[in-house]
């Protein structure tokens, strides 16, 4: 996918790797090189953002363009600060492309959760909280039944034995792929405290299954590859 997108972005002013480095470090040619590279990064991140439709309900066209320009500028600063780390193992533009795309991926992932509240995840009217526990497709009825039983038990343990904060952290991080820093923000705490919440939640989940006569090995065996 990256190779296809890089090709679609197109080329900026043609330069060899050595020429990019020299121009970006030159007092005479730096401004032109920075403008060319910034234009390339804006095109790259704009195309990337356009492909992420499922994460962009919070952005209109104007906001999307501003985001692309901001990300390109931030990436440009990082690229300048890391020029000495470029080893020439790929095209310079490919190396630069990674900076802006990694930043965009992080930003979109964080933005997805900025308007999500604690109540919307653990309240009574949220989307089915345990959709992540859907049966991955057992090949035989016996295994399918065993999986269904464990799914029911996990629902029960998470709903009844975890605190609201433990449940929010566990479901948010492991099942909804919410960034750790966003879970911490929602809970008005630190990432270190989120790690503690996760540790306690996992321990309660494991102990709850053991009390119901399921070991960790049992769960892995039932949900493992057929």
Buried (B, 14 or more C-beta within 10 A) or exposed (E): EEEEBBEEBEEBBEBEBEBBBBBBEEEEBBEEBBEBBBEBBBBBBBBBBEEBEEBBEEBEEEEBBEBBBBBBBBBBEBBEEEEEEBEEEEBBBEBBBBBBBEBBEEBBBBBBBEEBEBEEBBEEEEEEBBEEBEEEEBEEEEBBEBBEEBBEBBEEBBEEBBEEBBBBBBBBBEBBEBBBBBBBBBBEBEBEBBBBBBEBBBEBBBEBBEEEEBEEEBBEEBBEEE
